[in-house]
Structure formats: structure tokens, C-alpha cells
Amino acid sequence: MKLISFIYQDTARIGALVTRDGQERVVDFSQVAPSLPHDMIDLLQGGDSALATARQAVADAVNTLALEDVRLLAPIPRPGKIICIGLNYRDHAAETGQPLPKYPIVFTKYANTVIAHGDTIVLPRVTDQVDYEAELGFVIGKKARYVTAADALQFVAGYLPINDVSARDYQTRISQWTMGKTFDTFAPMGPALVTSDEAGDAGNLNIRLTLNGEVMQNSNTRELIFGIPQLVEALSEVMTLEPGDVVSTGTPPGVGMARKPPRYLRAGDVVNISIQGLGTLTNRVVAE
């Protein structure tokens, strides 16, 4: 399923994207399966039973909504945790001239950063070094603590594109990256949360970012240094991962900071992040 959160008739709802007669449409769970929760985290907390009910609702749905009649939200509008991994592509490490890390580099974003497909990335007035970063994100589906890599994928609900937008000057002022990563609007994600059963092999997905139609990043998740099983194992050693937590797995080469000359985001830019099987995340850039 392609699970979505959205606004329809001034009410927040959850549902699924489907293709009917060659067009993307929306199955509104509140209409076709009223017993389901109205919030994505609550749905994930319902476990396999709730997801099975949602799948059946999608299969049985006759009446659907036009995509243009709803406003998409981020699939998880307010994640409990947004955990990001730095320097996690072999080809990106080579690009930056840094050695491969021996342990995942972890930093965080907060819920204020989250925006949806179609929303605008706002360039803060205090920086002119805002960069793009195409990333594969995954969402936790079951409470996870001390999970081994061998069992890790059982705890992943699904996957989605994420843009780890970064203010490079703020990021590099101190050794901790958080200040450069947590400006408002700096975590676009979506359009949908594609469930694990439909996403394919997350360790072998093409990932690409275009800026105004020009390809800037183009790689594959097989270049990840620490794959999703290893990340779940490492993170769950330290903290309890909970349904709806989002993990962003790092970016491939081609970021604006590494270009000569650097290419930072400007007002009017349009950023597209496409990941094989997961769709395309599109955001326009505006000045504050």
C-alpha cells in the first residue's frame, strides 16, 4: 500500500493512493473502513491486524477521491523521532574525501522540520548556504529494542523519500550538526509511506535528485555503508524505536556543498527526489 495522510473537507485523515483508470486517486479510510484509526501512528500501532484491514479496504473501495481534491500531509505529520544518518554512502564519502565511518553517524531533526510533498522549503534569512540531500527514509512499525540485524526488517513498516535539507554554515559551526538541520521546513517527506511488502529490496533502489530538471544526485541504495538492518540494530541498542519513528539513511554524492562552485538552493528552485518504487517528492523553494 501507499499510505498517506491528507486533509479533506478541513479534516485530517489517512488513506491510500491507488491507480484507477490510469489516474492516481485516494482511498479515504474514514469512508471505507470507519473502524480504522484516523492517524498514521495510531494505524501503525494497530500492528498487522490494522494493516490487514487497511489492505482489504483498499481492495474493496469503490468510491475514491480525486487526488487534486485533497491536500497531502507528510505521511507521518509529527513523528516521535526523526533520526538521521550522516556520511552513509560510499560514493558520498569518496566525494567529500572522508574515511568510511566505522559506526553510524547519528543526528536528529524535530517535528518542526516536517513538510509534505508539494509544500515549500523556506530559505531562512540568516543563511545563504541551504543544501539539498536526497535520502531513503524508513518508518518503524513495531516497538523495537535490542533487535538484531537478522530480525530488523520485521520492525520496518515501510519506506519514503526524504530531503535532509541542511544549512551548511550552521552545520559546520560546531561539531554537532543539529543546528544546521533543524530549521523549519527542512525535512520534506512523502508523498506516501510505501509498505514493506510493496517497496521491493530497499537495499537496491535507484535514488535521484533533480534541481530545476537537472540531475544533481544519482545513485543506488546498494552504496549504503550501513544498511537498514544494521541501522535498526545499532539504534535499538540505545533507544526504544516506536511505531511512526522515521529514520533517514543518508545521502549519495552530488550535494550542492561539494560542487565547484557550490550550488546552494535559491528562491524559485524546484527540487524533485525520486526513489525507485516509492514515487517522487517535489518541493518548491521560497525565501523567508
Residue pairs with C-beta under 8 A, 6 or more apart in sequence:
1 16
1 51
1 54
1 55
1 58
1 194
1 195
1 198
2 16
2 17
2 18
2 192
2 193
2 194
2 195
2 198
2 279
3 14
3 15
3 16
3 40
3 43
3 54
3 75
3 158
3 192
3 193
3 194
3 195
4 14
4 15
4 16
4 17
4 26
4 72
4 73
4 75
4 190
4 191
4 192
4 193
5 12
5 13
5 14
5 39
5 40
5 72
5 73
5 74
5 75
5 76
5 77
6 12
6 13
6 14
6 15
6 26
6 70
6 71
6 72
6 73
7 13
7 70
7 71
7 73
8 26
8 28
8 65
8 69
8 70
8 71
11 30
12 38
12 39
12 73
12 77
13 28
13 29
13 30
13 38
14 29
14 30
14 36
14 37
14 38
14 39
14 40
14 43
15 26
15 27
15 28
15 29
15 30
15 65
16 26
16 27
16 29
16 54
16 57
16 58
16 192
17 24
17 25
17 26
17 27
17 67
17 191
17 192
18 24
18 25
18 26
18 27
18 58
18 61
18 64
19 25
20 64
23 67
24 67
25 64
25 65
25 66
25 67
26 64
26 65
26 66
26 67
26 69
26 70
27 57
27 58
27 61
27 64
27 65
28 64
28 65
29 36
29 38
29 43
29 54
29 57
30 36
30 38
31 63
32 57
32 60
32 61
32 63
33 53
33 54
33 56
33 57
35 53
36 43
36 46
36 50
36 53
36 54
36 57
37 43
37 45
37 46
37 50
40 75
40 76
40 77
40 193
40 244
41 76
41 79
41 80
41 243
41 244
43 50
43 51
43 54
44 50
44 51
44 139
44 140
44 141
44 157
44 243
44 244
45 243
45 244
47 141
47 142
51 157
51 195
71 118
72 116
72 117
72 118
72 190
72 191
73 116
73 190
74 114
74 115
74 116
74 188
74 189
74 190
75 139
75 160
75 189
75 190
75 191
75 192
75 193
76 114
76 139
76 189
76 193
76 244
76 246
77 114
77 116
78 111
78 114
79 111
79 114
79 244
79 245
79 246
80 242
80 244
80 245
81 108
81 239
81 241
81 242
81 245
81 246
82 108
82 109
82 110
82 111
82 113
82 114
82 187
82 245
82 246
82 248
83 106
83 108
83 235
83 245
83 246
83 247
83 248
84 106
84 107
84 108
84 109
84 135
84 164
84 181
84 247
84 248
84 250
85 104
85 105
85 106
85 226
85 231
85 247
85 248
85 249
85 250
86 105
86 106
86 107
86 177
86 250
87 93
87 96
87 98
87 101
87 105
87 225
87 250
88 101
88 104
88 105
88 224
88 225
88 226
88 249
88 250
88 251
89 219
89 223
89 224
89 225
89 250
89 251
89 252
89 253
90 100
90 223
90 224
90 225
91 219
91 223
91 252
91 253
92 223
92 250
92 251
92 252
92 253
92 255
93 99
93 100
93 101
93 225
94 253
95 253
95 254
95 255
95 258
96 258
100 225
101 225
103 234
104 226
104 230
104 231
104 234
104 235
106 235
107 176
107 177
107 178
107 181
108 178
108 181
108 182
109 164
109 181
109 182
109 186
109 187
109 248
110 182
112 182
112 184
113 165
113 181
113 182
113 183
113 184
113 185
113 186
113 187
114 187
114 188
114 189
115 121
115 185
115 187
115 188
115 189
115 283
116 188
116 189
116 190
116 191
117 188
117 190
117 191
117 281
117 282
117 283
118 191
118 282
118 283
119 185
119 188
119 283
120 185
120 283
120 284
120 285
120 286
121 130
121 163
121 165
121 185
121 186
121 188
121 265
121 271
121 283
121 284
121 285
121 286
122 183
122 184
122 185
122 286
122 287
122 288
123 130
123 265
123 266
123 267
123 285
123 286
123 287
123 288
124 130
124 167
124 183
124 184
124 288
125 287
125 288
127 167
127 169
127 170
128 264
129 167
129 168
129 169
129 257
129 262
129 264
130 165
130 166
130 167
130 168
130 264
130 265
131 165
131 166
131 167
131 168
131 255
131 256
131 257
131 264
131 265
132 163
132 165
132 209
132 211
132 216
132 217
132 255
132 256
132 265
132 271
133 163
133 164
133 165
133 166
133 251
133 255
134 161
134 163
134 207
134 208
134 209
134 217
134 251
134 252
134 273
134 275
135 161
135 162
135 163
135 164
135 207
135 248
135 249
135 250
135 251
135 273
136 159
136 161
136 162
136 202
136 205
136 207
136 221
136 248
136 249
136 275
136 278
137 159
137 160
137 161
137 162
137 189
137 246
137 247
137 248
137 249
138 156
138 157
138 158
138 159
138 160
138 202
138 228
138 246
138 247
138 249
139 156
139 157
139 158
139 159
139 160
139 193
139 244
139 245
139 246
139 247
140 155
140 156
140 157
140 241
140 242
140 243
140 244
140 245
140 246
140 247
141 155
141 156
141 157
141 158
141 196
141 243
142 154
142 155
142 157
142 243
143 240
143 241
143 242
143 243
144 152
144 155
144 232
144 236
144 240
144 241
144 242
145 236
145 239
145 240
145 241
146 236
146 237
147 155
147 232
147 233
147 236
147 241
148 233
149 229
149 230
149 232
149 233
150 229
152 228
152 229
152 230
152 231
152 232
152 233
153 196
153 228
153 229
153 232
155 232
155 236
155 241
156 196
156 202
156 228
156 232
157 193
157 195
157 196
157 243
158 193
158 194
158 195
158 196
158 198
158 199
159 193
159 194
159 196
159 199
159 202
159 275
159 278
160 189
160 190
160 191
160 192
160 193
160 194
160 278
160 281
161 189
161 190
161 207
161 273
161 274
161 275
161 278
161 279
161 280
161 281
162 187
162 188
162 189
162 246
162 248
162 273
162 281
163 187
163 188
163 189
163 209
163 271
163 273
163 281
163 283
164 181
164 186
164 187
164 248
164 251
165 181
165 183
165 185
165 186
165 187
165 188
165 265
166 177
166 180
166 181
166 186
167 179
167 180
167 181
167 183
167 186
168 180
168 257
168 264
169 180
170 179
170 180
170 183
171 177
171 179
171 180
171 181
172 180
173 179
173 180
187 248
188 271
188 281
188 283
189 246
189 281
190 279
190 281
191 279
191 280
191 281
192 278
192 279
194 277
194 278
194 279
196 202
198 277
199 205
199 277
199 278
200 276
200 277
202 221
202 228
203 221
203 222
203 224
203 227
203 228
204 220
204 221
204 222
205 220
205 221
205 275
205 276
205 277
205 278
206 218
206 219
206 220
206 274
206 275
206 276
207 217
207 218
207 219
207 220
207 221
207 252
207 273
207 274
207 275
207 276
208 215
208 217
208 218
208 219
208 273
208 274
208 275
209 215
209 216
209 217
209 218
209 254
209 271
209 272
209 273
209 274
210 216
210 271
210 272
210 274
211 263
211 265
211 269
211 270
211 271
212 269
212 270
213 270
216 254
216 255
216 256
216 263
217 251
217 252
217 253
217 254
217 255
218 252
218 254
219 252
219 253
219 254
221 227
221 249
223 252
224 249
224 250
225 250
226 234
226 249
228 247
228 249
231 247
231 249
232 241
232 247
235 241
235 247
256 262
256 263
256 264
256 265
257 264
265 271
265 285
266 285
267 285
267 286
267 287
268 284
268 285
268 286
269 284
269 285
270 282
270 283
270 284
270 285
271 282
271 283
271 284
271 285
272 280
272 281
272 282
273 280
273 281
274 280
274 281
